[in-house]
């Protein structure tokens, strides 16, 4: 991606708004996570594909949302909510 490191994920089916949040979680596992381009390639049964590149400017907001979701899941697991 133009001489920048990138994380690329390939999915099939619907394009979901949560993909940018999921990829922020992946990037956060790497050194200098905001330096990575986050690229989602969605393959369709028609043989077509769609490429979405998520803004590095939105990385912090996407990561904050990911971490908030993670905290909720951990809380629910700890307190056995929804079993």
C-alpha positions as CSV (number, residue, x, y, z in Angstrom):
1,X,0.0,0.0,0.0
2,X,2.2,2.8,-1.3
3,X,5.3,1.8,0.7
4,X,3.3,1.6,4.0
5,X,2.8,-1.6,6.0
6,X,-0.7,-2.9,5.7
7,X,-3.0,-5.4,7.4
8,X,-5.2,-7.1,4.8
9,X,-8.1,-9.3,5.6
10,X,-10.3,-11.2,3.1
11,X,-13.9,-11.9,3.9
12,X,-16.9,-13.3,2.0
13,X,-20.5,-12.2,2.2
14,X,-21.8,-8.9,3.5
15,X,-19.8,-5.8,4.1
16,X,-20.2,-4.9,7.8
17,X,-19.4,-1.6,9.5
18,X,-17.7,-3.5,12.3
19,X,-14.8,-4.5,10.0
20,X,-12.9,-1.3,10.7
21,X,-13.2,-1.9,14.5
22,X,-12.1,-5.5,14.2
23,X,-9.1,-4.5,12.1
24,X,-8.1,-1.9,14.7
25,X,-8.0,-4.7,17.2
26,X,-5.6,-6.6,15.0
27,X,-3.4,-3.6,14.4
28,X,-3.2,-2.9,18.1
29,X,-1.2,-6.2,18.5
30,X,1.6,-4.8,16.3
31,X,4.3,-2.2,17.0
32,X,3.2,1.3,16.1
33,X,-0.3,0.2,15.3
34,X,-1.6,3.5,13.8
35,X,1.1,3.3,11.1
36,X,-0.6,0.4,9.3
37,X,-3.1,0.7,6.5
38,X,-6.2,-1.4,7.3
39,X,-7.5,-3.0,4.1
40,X,-10.6,-5.3,3.9
41,X,-11.2,-7.2,0.7
42,X,-14.7,-8.7,0.5
43,X,-15.2,-11.4,-2.1
44,X,-18.7,-12.0,-3.5
45,X,-20.2,-15.2,-5.0
46,X,-20.6,-13.3,-8.3
47,X,-16.8,-13.2,-8.7
48,X,-16.6,-9.5,-7.9
49,X,-14.8,-8.0,-5.0
50,X,-14.8,-4.8,-3.0
51,X,-11.8,-3.2,-1.3
52,X,-12.2,-0.9,1.7
53,X,-9.3,1.0,3.2
54,X,-10.0,2.3,6.7
55,X,-8.6,5.7,7.5
56,X,-5.5,5.9,9.7
57,X,-7.0,9.1,11.1
58,X,-9.9,7.0,12.5
59,X,-7.7,4.3,14.0
60,X,-7.8,5.7,17.6
61,X,-11.6,6.0,17.5
62,X,-12.0,2.5,16.0
63,X,-9.6,1.1,18.6
64,X,-11.5,2.8,21.5
65,X,-14.7,1.1,20.2
66,X,-12.9,-2.3,20.0
67,X,-11.6,-2.0,23.5
68,X,-15.0,-0.9,24.9
69,X,-16.6,-4.0,23.3
70,X,-13.8,-6.2,24.7
71,X,-14.4,-4.8,28.2
72,X,-18.1,-5.5,28.0
73,X,-17.5,-9.1,26.9
74,X,-15.0,-9.6,29.7
75,X,-17.4,-8.2,32.2
76,X,-20.3,-10.4,31.0
77,X,-18.0,-13.4,31.1
78,X,-16.7,-12.7,34.6
79,X,-20.2,-12.2,36.0
80,X,-21.8,-15.0,33.9
81,X,-24.2,-12.7,32.3
82,X,-26.1,-14.2,29.4
83,X,-25.3,-17.9,30.1
